[in-house]
Amino acid sequence: MLIRSFKLAIIAVLFVALFLPVTAVSAVSSPALSKRILVKFSSKPEKPAIVERIRAREISEIPRIDISVLEVKDIAEAIRSLRNEKIDFMEVDAVATTLTNDTLYSNQWALPKISWDKLDTGAGVYNPTEASTRIAVVDTGVDYNHPDLTGKVDTGQDWDFVNNDDDALDDNLHGTHVAGIAAASTNNSTGVAGVSINTSTILPVKVLNQAGSGYYSWVAAGIIYAADHGAKVINLSLGGNVKSTTLENAVNYAWGKGAVVVAAAGNSNNSSKTYPGAYSNAMAVWASDQNDNKASFSSYGGWVDIGAPGVSILSTIPLGKDTKDGNQDGYYLASGTSMATPGVAGLAGLLFSQHPDWSAQTVRSKIESTADPVSSRLFKRGNLGKGRINVFKALTQ
């Protein structure tokens, strides 16, 4: 028996990257999905026989990290059977969830708070003829038809891992909201402004279903896909409470390809770790409010890296799903570490656009070293990372 590591975890109800109305901060439950496990086989030639012996069906293989996704009738029975087989590790395929002259700029309190307004957003360096940086939104998809995202979304290389097709259109609304925060068109006399101004394009990678839930295998495959398709920044406004070797390997792969991986810290208002944010090669983002306090719902802890505004954040949502606030204008206020994360991703995009030769580590270090300290006791005790991002300082110091 060659099992180098074994992690048994139930398919979890996860709480990161929640798309919260401004009045809600409670966790949401994920609908049950089919029974799946993730296995790294020691010997590929022996894999078919092993799969047959444990009465499983191979759904797919996650590229680059060579992990098989197996559908089984009984998870506990399959795991018992695999203990006697030649494998490197096995784990349950857990479930992750969804935890800006623009006409609505006056409603975007977060941009002045992070000193974005001190930039000359009309300058040529922030409005190139062709955007130089690609930000992957690994989420529920993106509404590429939204007027404020026109020309900003790469629909030639998007991918949907939920439905296994090449159309990552948002059927939830979470991913579109995230995309707008990071990269909505700026100075287009429409709607909101994105943190990255006009320096970045969005690569939509759909890994969460219409209910906002998705297998870790989908998320891991989406991270790898984004890295392989030129994303310099990967936004993960999602996560769960189950630690996963598969997910960590995917994050490490993207980091090794030179991508900055930015992930939500979670909305649990405690120090419990959320994944993939807690991995060392991801930046875990906590949410701040209008007074630079930790948002009441935001997770925290020594594993958290950086903060950004995440309360009452105005951004884009699909016009067809804009039924929540009585204004069918394609914009909506939401709260969560999901909304804080793309603020950091947008800043990373800005930095890469100005310094295309910088490494992921250099960009990450610049974001963290120029952050503003906050007065919270949690910050002083090392539970809020380096503080809250400051866009102007990061671009000018």
Secondary structure by P-SEA (a helix, b strand, c coil): ccccbbbbbcccccccccccccccbbbbbbccccbbbbbbbccccaaaaaaaaacccccccccccbbbbbbbccaaaaaaaaccccccccccccccccccccccccccaaaaaaccccccccccccccccccbbbbbcccccccccccccccccccbbbbccccccccccccaaaaaaaaaccccccccccccccccccbbbbbbbcccccccccaaaaaaaaaaaaaacccbbbcccccccccaaaaaaaaaaaaabbbbbbbcccccccccccccccccbbbbbbbcccccccccccccccccccccccbbbbbccccccccccccccbbbbbcaaaaaaaaaaaaaaaaaacccccaaaaaaaaaaaccccccccccccccccccccaaaaacc
